[in-house]
Amino acid sequence: MVKLYALTTCPWCKMTKQFLDEKGVDYDCVDVDKLAGDEQKQAISEVENLTGKRSFPVVVIDDKVIQGYKPDAIMEALGK
């Protein structure tokens, strides 16, 4: 299971989505800035718990957390 936390306005997030799409990776994307109220607070809290900060994109692959646009780390975590 691959999960991506992103912002619709973030160029690095867009590049990460494009990379995952190009590689044919099935992923669940949470566009945090499209959420509202408690849902948004929950998503931000999840990102902070995973990374210790509020920064995007964050890719979670199984138990690996990749912060930022890091194609090589994503492929390594996918075992490719």
Beta strands, then each sheet from edge to edge (+ up, - down):
strand 1: 2-6
strand 2: 28-31
strand 3: 58-61
strand 4: 64-67
sheet 1: 2+ 1+ 3- 4+
end
